[in-house]
Amino acid sequence: MSRATTYPIAESRCGWNALLPPRPPKTVVKIGTSYEYAVIGGGYTGLAAARRLAELAPAASILLIEASEIGEGTSARNSGFILTAPLMPHRSGHAADVAKTIKQGRIFDAGLTWLKRLVTENSMSCDWNETGKYHAAVTESGIAGLRSLADQYRDCGLLCEEIQPSDFSARIGLSYYKYALRTGNNIYVQPASLVRGLADSLPPNVTLVERAPVLSVSGRRPFLLELRGGDSPGSNRCDREQRLRQEAGLYQEQDLQHLHLRRDDPRTRRRGTCRPWNGRRILPAARAGTTLRRTIGRRFLVRSLHSYESEKSRSEVEASLQDLYKHRYPHLRTHRFEYVWGGALGLTGNTETCFGKIADNIYTSAGCNGVGIMKGTAYGKLLAEMILGQNSEDIRDVRQMNSPSWLPPDPVLRWGVEFVMRRRKHQAGAER
């Protein structure tokens, strides 16, 4: 038997979810009930896996378990962009890297087609906005990095357009950046609205239970799951289990980055920021740089902080990000953030995903490395198909990709991660 001692609990409410009408969580589960499949984790991966199992096996009973609430978990705590091509297409000019990027893009395209159909058929109001994204740089090293990125995009046949500084300044309403690119392969959503829509439109043979962390898993077909929450503490049986868990090579990094400004400013509208990049996102040239997003509802989102498996205080996060925002928009210094929240990133040492069968009747897909909406949806769907015996080209391609690299245990891992974060923050310089 394996027993959980911790599970993700956020210190603050998700700002995306706070903008939506109240939604009562589904907390009732009949104790002692047997299910043919259990899916642990109600994020994009778990929702996709449960839905696809239900589609392909309509007579099967499926239990989907979420430790938190739909809309308050990690899947709603991101910046709300669906990246349909790898953020960094490939690391070198090798043909194998380009071929891998093209395969990944094909897998994402199939997942996106499925996701878009679900959004349309179920009339999900999630601010779906099919537009590109900006990459912007301030420093010479950042400019060099973006020019290299542009070459990589072109090698892979992806849209990439250089933007003159004066033109970019007119589009976004500030002259902070010295170089910019516009790339495609990106869709913006309100992530809490999307994940809530996916959960509330599940097929009838899926039973969703929220606020029910899985404390232990024992037995071997049937498995016995001990839950905390539901209508009372107890256990449920299942014949198979799709389990998301930390494996060697996976670690959690807290993403304490998301803030909304409370109101718009007339000066911002006069400087041209309303229409040209409404709904778009500015990605920094450095990994530890500052990201900006302007939503369709004319709110700003700012993100730039990380920590390892622990949240910083709200006051520390707010003060830091307020300072970073004011560097870019000094004329909005009086504005205050309405919401401050964080989430968790599942990262691997080599950015590869742990996917497939890990034990008899136990399957996993974990380690989305910051692109969880698209990769979680696509891989969750493929995992369900693999569980039911399918062997498509997409499944074979995912299984042939590299596995996550080995990472040392704590405290060595913690020391290494914190060192890398400090180094990246220093290297980012004015990109922060």
C-alpha positions as CSV (number, residue, x, y, z in Angstrom):
1,M,0.0,0.0,0.0
2,S,1.2,3.5,-0.8
3,R,0.0,6.4,1.4
4,A,-0.1,10.1,0.6
5,T,1.2,12.5,3.3
6,T,0.8,15.7,1.3
7,Y,-1.4,16.9,-1.5
8,P,-1.6,20.4,-3.2
9,I,-3.4,23.0,-1.0
10,A,-3.3,26.6,-2.3
11,E,-2.9,29.4,0.3
12,S,-5.0,31.9,-1.8
13,R,-8.0,31.7,-4.0
14,C,-7.5,31.5,-7.8
15,G,-8.2,34.9,-9.3
16,W,-9.5,33.4,-12.5
17,N,-12.1,31.4,-10.5
18,A,-12.9,34.4,-8.4
19,L,-14.1,36.2,-11.5
20,L,-16.7,33.6,-12.2
21,P,-20.1,32.9,-10.6
22,P,-20.0,30.5,-7.6
23,R,-20.0,26.8,-8.5
24,P,-20.9,24.2,-5.9
25,P,-18.3,21.4,-5.8
26,K,-19.4,17.8,-6.2
27,T,-18.5,16.2,-2.9
28,V,-20.8,13.2,-2.7
29,V,-19.5,9.7,-3.4
30,K,-21.1,6.4,-2.3
31,I,-18.7,4.6,0.0
32,G,-17.9,1.0,-0.9
33,T,-19.0,1.4,-4.6
34,S,-17.0,-0.4,-7.2
35,Y,-15.8,1.3,-10.4
36,E,-14.1,-0.1,-13.4
37,Y,-11.8,2.8,-13.8
38,A,-10.5,5.4,-11.4
39,V,-8.8,8.6,-12.5
40,I,-6.9,10.5,-9.9
41,G,-6.6,14.3,-10.6
42,G,-9.3,16.5,-12.1
43,G,-7.0,18.7,-14.1
44,Y,-6.8,18.8,-17.9
45,T,-5.0,15.4,-18.1
46,G,-7.5,13.7,-15.7
47,L,-10.5,15.3,-17.3
48,A,-9.4,14.2,-20.8
49,A,-8.6,10.7,-19.7
50,A,-11.9,10.2,-17.9
51,R,-13.9,11.7,-20.8
52,R,-12.1,9.6,-23.4
53,L,-12.6,6.4,-21.4
54,A,-16.3,7.2,-21.1
55,E,-16.5,7.9,-24.9
56,L,-14.8,4.6,-25.8
57,A,-16.4,2.5,-23.1
58,P,-19.9,4.0,-22.6
59,A,-21.0,1.0,-20.4
60,A,-18.1,1.4,-18.0
61,S,-18.3,3.2,-14.7
62,I,-15.5,5.7,-14.1
63,L,-14.6,7.6,-11.0
64,L,-12.8,10.9,-11.3
65,I,-11.2,12.2,-8.1
66,E,-10.0,15.7,-7.4
67,A,-8.2,16.7,-4.2
68,S,-9.2,20.4,-4.5
69,E,-12.2,22.0,-6.3
70,I,-12.6,22.3,-10.0
71,G,-11.5,25.8,-10.8
72,E,-9.3,26.1,-7.7
73,G,-6.8,23.5,-8.6
74,T,-3.5,23.9,-10.5
75,S,-5.2,23.6,-13.9
76,A,-7.0,26.9,-13.4
77,R,-3.9,28.7,-11.9
78,N,-2.0,29.3,-15.2
79,S,-1.8,32.2,-17.6
80,G,-4.6,30.7,-19.8
81,F,-2.8,30.0,-23.1
82,I,-3.1,26.9,-25.1
83,L,0.3,26.5,-26.8
84,T,-0.1,24.3,-29.9
85,A,3.6,24.2,-30.7
86,P,6.5,23.6,-28.3
87,L,7.6,26.9,-26.6
88,M,11.2,26.2,-27.7
89,P,10.8,24.1,-30.9
90,H,14.2,22.4,-30.8
91,R,17.5,22.9,-29.1
92,S,19.8,22.5,-32.1
93,G,19.8,22.4,-35.8
94,H,19.7,18.6,-35.9
95,A,17.1,17.2,-38.3
96,A,15.9,14.8,-35.6
97,D,15.0,17.7,-33.3
98,V,13.0,19.3,-36.1
99,A,11.2,16.0,-36.8
100,K,10.4,15.6,-33.2
101,T,8.9,19.1,-33.0
102,I,6.8,18.4,-36.1
103,K,5.5,15.1,-34.5
104,Q,4.7,17.0,-31.3
105,G,2.8,19.6,-33.3
106,R,0.7,16.9,-35.0
107,I,-0.2,15.4,-31.6
108,F,-1.1,18.8,-30.3
109,D,-3.2,19.6,-33.4
110,A,-5.2,16.4,-32.9
111,G,-5.7,17.2,-29.2
112,L,-6.7,20.8,-30.1
113,T,-9.3,19.6,-32.6
114,W,-10.9,17.4,-30.0
115,L,-10.8,20.1,-27.3
116,K,-12.3,22.8,-29.6
117,R,-15.1,20.4,-30.5
118,L,-15.9,19.9,-26.8
119,V,-15.9,23.6,-26.2
120,T,-18.2,24.2,-29.2
121,E,-20.6,21.3,-28.6
122,N,-21.0,22.1,-24.9
123,S,-21.2,25.9,-25.4
124,M,-18.4,26.6,-23.0
125,S,-18.0,30.3,-22.4
126,C,-14.2,30.4,-21.8
127,D,-13.1,33.5,-23.9
128,W,-11.6,31.3,-26.6
129,N,-9.3,33.6,-28.6
130,E,-7.3,32.2,-31.5
131,T,-4.5,34.6,-31.9
132,G,-0.7,34.5,-31.7
133,K,1.7,35.6,-29.0
134,Y,4.5,38.0,-28.6
135,H,8.1,37.3,-27.5
136,A,9.9,40.5,-26.4
137,A,13.5,41.3,-25.2
138,V,15.3,44.2,-23.5
139,T,18.9,43.0,-23.2
140,E,21.4,42.1,-25.9
141,S,21.5,38.5,-24.8
142,G,17.7,38.4,-24.9
143,I,17.7,39.8,-28.4
144,A,20.2,37.1,-29.5
145,G,18.1,34.4,-27.9
146,L,14.9,35.6,-29.7
147,R,16.7,35.7,-33.0
148,S,17.8,32.1,-32.5
149,L,14.2,31.2,-31.6
150,A,13.0,32.8,-34.8
151,D,15.4,30.6,-36.8
152,Q,14.1,27.5,-35.0
153,Y,10.5,28.4,-35.7
154,R,11.2,28.9,-39.4
155,D,13.1,25.5,-39.5
156,C,10.0,23.8,-38.2
157,G,7.7,25.7,-40.6
158,L,6.1,27.7,-37.9
159,L,4.8,31.3,-38.2
160,C,7.3,33.8,-36.9
161,E,7.4,37.6,-37.7
162,E,9.9,40.2,-36.5
163,I,8.3,43.4,-35.3
164,Q,10.1,46.8,-35.4
165,P,10.5,48.4,-32.0
166,S,8.5,51.4,-32.9
167,D,5.6,49.3,-34.2
168,F,5.7,47.1,-31.2
169,S,5.7,50.1,-28.9
170,A,2.6,51.4,-30.7
171,R,0.9,48.0,-30.3
172,I,1.3,47.6,-26.6
173,G,1.5,51.2,-25.4
174,L,5.1,51.3,-23.9
175,S,8.6,51.5,-25.2
176,Y,10.3,49.2,-22.7
177,Y,11.2,46.4,-25.1
178,K,14.0,46.7,-27.8
179,Y,13.1,43.7,-30.0
180,A,10.0,41.5,-30.5
181,L,8.6,38.6,-32.4
182,R,5.0,37.6,-33.2
183,T,4.4,33.8,-33.4
184,G,1.3,31.8,-34.0
185,N,0.3,28.4,-32.6
186,N,-1.4,29.9,-29.5
187,I,-5.0,30.2,-28.2
188,Y,-6.0,32.2,-25.1
189,V,-8.7,31.0,-22.7
190,Q,-10.0,31.8,-19.3
191,P,-8.6,28.7,-17.7
192,A,-10.9,28.4,-14.7
193,S,-13.9,28.7,-17.0
194,L,-12.5,26.1,-19.4
195,V,-11.7,23.5,-16.7
196,R,-15.1,24.0,-15.1
197,G,-16.8,23.6,-18.4
198,L,-14.9,20.4,-19.1
199,A,-15.8,19.0,-15.7
200,D,-19.5,20.0,-15.8
201,S,-20.0,18.4,-19.2
202,L,-18.6,15.0,-18.5
203,P,-20.5,12.0,-19.8
204,P,-23.0,10.4,-17.5
205,N,-20.9,7.3,-16.8
206,V,-18.2,9.5,-15.1
207,T,-18.7,10.2,-11.4
208,L,-16.8,13.3,-10.3
209,V,-15.9,13.8,-6.6
210,E,-14.1,17.0,-5.4
211,R,-12.4,17.9,-2.1
212,A,-11.4,14.2,-1.8
213,P,-7.6,13.7,-1.7
214,V,-6.6,10.1,-2.2
215,L,-4.8,9.1,1.0
216,S,-3.8,5.5,0.0
217,V,-4.0,2.9,-2.7
218,S,-3.9,-0.7,-1.8
219,G,-4.6,-4.1,-3.4
220,R,-4.1,-5.3,-7.0
221,R,-7.2,-5.4,-9.2
222,P,-9.4,-4.5,-7.6
223,F,-7.6,-1.6,-6.0
224,L,-8.8,-0.1,-2.8
225,L,-8.7,3.7,-2.7
226,E,-8.9,5.5,0.7
227,L,-10.3,9.0,0.3
228,R,-10.6,12.0,2.6
229,G,-13.7,14.0,1.9
230,G,-16.8,13.2,0.0
231,D,-19.9,12.6,2.1
232,S,-17.8,10.8,4.8
233,P,-14.4,9.2,5.1
234,G,-14.2,5.8,3.5
235,S,-13.0,3.7,0.6
236,N,-13.9,2.9,-3.0
237,R,-12.9,0.0,-5.1
238,C,-11.8,0.0,-8.8
239,D,-10.5,-2.5,-11.3
240,R,-8.0,-0.2,-12.9
241,E,-6.4,3.1,-12.0
242,Q,-4.9,5.9,-14.0
243,R,-2.7,7.7,-11.5
244,L,-0.9,11.0,-11.7
245,R,2.1,10.9,-9.4
246,Q,5.6,12.2,-8.9
247,E,8.1,9.8,-10.4
248,A,11.9,9.9,-10.4
249,G,12.7,12.8,-12.7
250,L,9.6,14.9,-11.7
251,Y,9.4,17.7,-9.2
252,Q,6.9,20.4,-8.3
253,E,7.8,24.0,-8.6
254,Q,5.4,26.6,-7.1
255,D,4.4,29.2,-9.7
256,L,3.7,32.2,-7.6
257,Q,3.1,34.6,-10.4
258,H,-0.4,35.6,-11.2
259,L,-2.0,38.9,-10.5
260,H,-4.8,41.0,-12.0
261,L,-4.9,44.8,-12.0
262,R,-8.2,46.0,-10.6
263,R,-9.1,48.5,-13.3
264,D,-8.2,49.9,-16.7
265,D,-6.5,53.3,-17.2
266,P,-7.6,55.8,-19.8
267,R,-4.0,56.7,-20.6
268,T,-3.4,53.0,-21.6
269,R,-6.3,53.1,-24.0
270,R,-5.1,56.3,-25.6
271,R,-1.7,54.8,-26.2
272,G,-3.1,52.0,-28.3
273,T,-3.1,49.0,-26.0
274,C,-6.8,48.2,-26.2
275,R,-7.2,46.5,-29.6
276,P,-3.7,45.6,-31.0
277,W,-2.8,43.1,-28.2
278,N,-6.1,42.6,-26.5
279,G,-6.1,39.0,-25.3
280,R,-2.5,38.5,-26.2
281,R,0.6,37.6,-24.1
282,I,4.1,39.0,-24.0
283,L,6.6,36.2,-23.2
284,P,10.0,37.3,-22.0
285,A,13.3,36.4,-23.7
286,A,14.6,34.9,-20.4
287,R,13.0,32.0,-18.6
288,A,13.0,34.0,-15.3
289,G,11.7,37.1,-17.1
290,T,8.3,38.9,-16.6
291,T,5.3,37.7,-18.6
292,L,2.4,40.1,-19.3
293,R,-1.1,39.3,-20.5
294,R,-3.9,41.6,-21.4
295,T,-7.2,39.9,-21.3
296,I,-10.2,40.5,-23.4
297,G,-11.9,42.0,-20.4
298,R,-9.0,44.6,-20.3
299,R,-7.3,43.3,-17.2
300,F,-3.5,42.8,-16.9
301,L,-1.9,39.6,-15.6
302,V,1.7,39.7,-14.5
303,R,3.9,36.7,-13.6
304,S,7.5,36.3,-12.8
305,L,8.2,34.5,-9.4
306,H,9.0,30.9,-8.6
307,S,9.7,28.9,-5.5
308,Y,10.4,25.2,-4.7
309,E,7.4,23.3,-3.1
310,S,6.4,26.2,-0.9
311,E,4.5,29.4,-1.4
312,K,5.9,32.8,-0.6
313,S,3.7,35.2,1.4
314,R,1.1,37.3,-0.4
315,S,2.8,40.5,0.6
316,E,6.2,39.4,-0.7
317,V,4.7,38.2,-4.0
318,E,2.5,41.3,-4.5
319,A,5.3,43.8,-3.7
320,S,7.7,42.0,-6.1
321,L,5.3,41.8,-9.0
322,Q,4.0,45.3,-8.4
323,D,7.6,46.5,-8.8
324,L,8.1,44.6,-12.0
325,Y,4.9,45.9,-13.4
326,K,5.7,49.5,-12.6
327,H,9.0,49.2,-14.5
328,R,7.0,48.7,-17.6
329,Y,4.0,51.0,-16.9
330,P,5.3,53.7,-14.6
331,H,2.2,55.9,-15.3
332,L,0.0,53.2,-13.7
333,R,1.9,53.3,-10.3
334,T,-1.3,53.9,-8.4
335,H,-3.0,50.8,-9.6
336,R,-3.3,47.9,-7.1
337,F,-3.7,44.2,-7.8
338,E,-7.1,42.7,-7.1
339,Y,-6.1,39.1,-7.0
340,V,-2.8,37.4,-6.2
341,W,-2.4,33.6,-6.5
342,G,0.0,30.8,-7.3
343,G,0.0,27.3,-8.7
344,A,2.3,24.3,-9.2
345,L,4.3,23.3,-12.2
346,G,5.2,19.6,-12.8
347,L,8.7,19.8,-14.3
348,T,11.3,17.3,-15.4
349,G,15.0,17.7,-15.8
350,N,14.9,17.3,-19.5
351,T,11.4,18.6,-20.2
352,E,10.1,15.2,-21.2
353,T,6.8,13.7,-20.0
354,C,6.3,10.5,-17.9
355,F,3.7,8.7,-20.0
356,G,2.4,5.2,-20.1
357,K,2.1,2.0,-18.0
358,I,4.0,2.1,-14.7
359,A,2.7,-1.0,-13.1
360,D,0.0,-3.6,-13.7
361,N,-3.2,-1.7,-14.5
362,I,-1.7,1.6,-13.4
363,Y,-1.0,4.3,-16.0
364,T,0.3,7.8,-15.7
365,S,0.8,11.0,-17.6
366,A,2.8,13.6,-15.6
367,G,5.3,16.4,-16.2
368,C,3.7,18.8,-18.6
369,N,6.5,21.4,-18.1
370,G,4.3,24.5,-18.2
371,V,2.2,23.6,-21.2
372,G,-0.5,21.7,-19.3
373,I,-3.6,22.7,-21.1
374,M,-2.5,21.4,-24.5
375,K,-0.2,18.6,-23.4
376,G,-2.5,17.5,-20.6
377,T,-5.5,17.3,-22.9
378,A,-3.7,15.6,-25.8
379,Y,-1.8,13.1,-23.6
380,G,-4.8,12.4,-21.3
381,K,-6.8,11.4,-24.3
382,L,-4.1,9.2,-25.7
383,L,-3.5,7.6,-22.4
384,A,-7.2,6.5,-22.2
385,E,-7.0,5.1,-25.7
386,M,-3.8,3.2,-24.8
387,I,-5.5,1.8,-21.7
388,L,-8.3,0.4,-23.9
389,G,-5.8,-1.3,-26.3
390,Q,-5.5,1.2,-29.1
391,N,-2.1,1.7,-30.7
392,S,-2.3,4.8,-33.0
393,E,0.6,6.6,-34.6
394,D,0.3,9.4,-32.0
395,I,0.5,6.9,-29.1
396,R,3.6,5.3,-30.7
397,D,5.2,8.6,-31.2
398,V,4.6,9.7,-27.6
399,R,5.9,6.4,-26.2
400,Q,9.0,6.7,-28.4
401,M,9.9,10.1,-27.0
402,N,12.5,10.3,-24.2
403,S,11.6,9.6,-20.6
404,P,12.2,12.1,-17.9
405,S,15.8,12.2,-16.8
406,W,16.8,11.0,-13.3
407,L,16.8,13.6,-10.5
408,P,18.5,13.2,-7.1
409,P,16.3,13.1,-3.9
410,D,16.0,15.9,-1.5
411,P,17.8,17.8,-0.1
412,V,20.1,17.6,-3.1
413,L,17.3,18.3,-5.5
414,R,16.1,21.3,-3.5
415,W,19.6,22.8,-3.4
416,G,20.0,22.3,-7.2
417,V,16.6,23.7,-8.1
418,E,17.0,26.8,-5.8
419,F,20.5,27.4,-7.3
420,V,19.1,27.2,-10.8
421,M,16.3,29.6,-10.0
422,R,18.7,32.1,-8.4
423,R,21.0,31.9,-11.4
424,R,18.2,32.4,-13.9
425,K,16.9,35.4,-12.0
426,H,20.3,36.9,-12.1
427,Q,20.8,36.2,-15.8
428,A,17.4,37.6,-16.7
429,G,18.6,41.1,-15.7
430,A,16.3,43.7,-17.3
431,E,14.1,41.0,-18.7
432,R,12.5,40.8,-15.3
